[in-house]
Amino acid sequence: AQSNNITIGEGGNVYVVGQTDSTSGTNTGQYKGYILKYRGSNGQLLSRREVYFPTTQATTMSAVKYDGDYSGRILCSGYHNESSGNIGFLMSINPYVAATYVYQWCVDFNNMADVRDMVFDSSGNIYCTGRVGSLNQDEGFVMKLNSSGSIQWSTIFGNTGQIADYARSIVMDSSGNLYVAGHISNPYGGYTAHGFLAKFNSSGTHQWTKHIGKNEASSGYETQT
């Protein structure tokens, strides 16, 4: 098993997401995603939910966030691997209904995306980031969804000739501007990577990009405000 992300939820409960080999039931022998819920005070396992898609070769859970300001929901993201490639997804679950949760909605992004991080505003809108494209030409993206999971806008960024733009983390400031961190592979020739920090306004319009470590392999993994 592999744990990929963690968040603190309602009442100090801890949620962990990742993937594990499936040894029984549907999709035996393939990775399944999982959501684990622990009591923060003593580490007691409160619930476990597997996540997989019927036609999927493998499912990976990449990120989990608690939206305590809006409705107390848990947002989870990742991708499932199909014959055509990776398909990103974002799902909302209600942690208050039953031990195994209730799915409120799940959105597939049918463009080979991996949703790596998300942030919310006070109206429950969701802003997420990750990568989109083929294995040989990935690009980063920023996307806004409303509280019901409907896409409002999306911005794809990256430069022609780069092997991959991989956005990994996103935060929002008090004015609604978005900041994304990640890495770019093969930006100046060769096979190294460098990190980047990019700013977008509340409508998804790119404002500026700063490159980090142009002359050595480096990546940006997390941003904070």
N, C-alpha and C positions, 0 to 999 in steps of 0.2 A: 504494500500500500504506500501511497505518497500523499502527504498533506501539502496543499498549495497556498491556502489563505485562511485567515482567522478574523473574527470580529466579536465584539461584546454586544450582546443583545438585551432583551427585556429582563429586568431583575438581576442583572449581572451574569446571566447565562452566557456561555461561550459556544460559538458555532465554528466548526472546522469543515472545510471542503477539500476534496482531492479526488483520487481515483484508486481503484484496487482491482486486482484480477478477479474475474467472475468464475467461481468454481461450481455453481449450481444454477438451475433455473434458466431463464432467457439469456441468450448471448453468452453461454458458457465458454470460458477460455478467453474472453475479451475483457478489456478494461470497462469498468462501470464507474460513474461518478458517485460520490457519496456526500451526504450532509450529516454531520454528527453534532449533537447538542449535549453539552455538559453543564452541570451545576458549577458555577464559578467558585462557590465557597468550599467545596470538598472534592471536586473532580468527578462526581457521580455522572455516569452516562445516562442521560434522560431519554434520548431517542436516536434512531439511526434510520436514514432513508437513502436507498439506492436510487440513482438517476441514470436512466438509459433510454434510448430511442429504439423502436421496434426493428428498424432496418439497419441499425448502426453497427459498424465494426468495433468501435470503441468510443467511450464518452469520457471527457475530462472536465472536471470542475476547476475553474481557474481562480475565481474571486467570490467573496461573500461580503455583504455590507448590511448594516442595520439602519433602517430609516426611522429613527425614533421621533423625529420632529413632525412627521406627516401622519403615519398610521401604525407605526410599530412593526411594519413588515420587514421581512428578510429578502434581500435581492441577491440572487446567485447567477453566475455567468460561467461560460466555458465554450466548449465546442464538441461536436460529435463527428466522427470520421465516417464518411460514406465513400462509395466507389468513385464518386466525382471529386472528392477532396473533403477538407474540413468545412463544417457549417457551424458558425457561431450561434449561441443562444443566450437569452436573458430571461430569467423566470422570477416571479414574485410569489412568495409563500406567506401564509398567515401562521405565525408561530403559536398563536393562542388557542387554536382549534385542534384538539386531540394531540396525542403524543407524536404522531407521524406527520403533522402539519397538513394544511390544505393548500393546494396550488391555486393561486388567484388567476394567473395567466402565464403563458410561456411564448416567447417570440423567437422564431428562427430567422437568421439572416442568411439568405441563400446565395451568398457571394464569397464563400470560403473564408469567413472571418473568425477571429478568435477574440472574444471580449475579455479584456484583462483587468479592467478597473472601472469604477463608477462613482459618481457623486450626485447629491440631490440638492434641489432648492426647496424653499419653504412651501411651495405649492405642490410638491410631490413629483415634479418633473425630474427625469433621470438623464444624466449626461454620462456617456460611457466612451471608452477608448480601447484600442487594440490594433489588430492588423487585418488587412484584407488583400486578396490577390492570389496569385499562384505561388508554388514553391520557389520559383525562380525570380519572381518580381513582386514581392510583398510591398504594400504601402500602409501607412498609418491612417487611422480614421478617428474622428470625433463625431458623436451622434447624440441628438436630443430626442427623448421619448416622453410622452405625457404620462400621467400617473397610471393610466390604463395600459401602457405598453405600446401605444401607437407612435410611429416615427414622425417627428416634426421636421427635422432636417438632418442632413449628414454632410460632413466635409472630409474628403479624402486628400491626404497630403503625401508628398514624396517627389523625388526628382528622377527623371529618366536616366537610366544607366546604373542606378544603384541596385544592388542585389535585394536589399530589404530595408524598409522603414518599419520599425517595430515599436509601437507606443505601448507603454507598460503601466503608467500611472497618471491620474488626473485629479486636480483639485480646483475649487472655485473660490474666488475672493468675494468680498462684501458687495462688490459692484456687479457681480455676475460674470466676470471674465474667467476664462478657463485656462489652466496651465497644464501642459502635457509633457511628460518626460519619457524617454526611451532611448533606443539606439538605432544607428544607421550602419548597415554593412556595406563594405566596398565603396565608400564615398569618393575616394581619391585614387582608385586603382589598388591592386593587391587584394588581400583578404582580411584586412583588419576592420574594426568597427569603431565608431565613436558615439558618444552620448549626445543627446540634444534636449533642449528645453524650448517649447513653443507656446505662444500665447494666442488665444482666440477670444473674440468678444462673445457676448451672450447670444448672438445670432449665428455663431460658427464661422465668422470671417477671420481669416488668419491675420495676425497683427505683426508678429516677428518670430524669428527662430534664432537661438544661440546654440552654437556647436561646442562640444566639450571634448577635449583630448583628441584633436585632429591627427596628431602624429603617433598615437598609440591606441591600442585596443581599450575601449572604455564604454560603459553603458550607464544609462540612468534608469533606476528601478523604482524610485519612490519620490513623491513630492508631498510637501506639507505646507499648510498656511497657518 
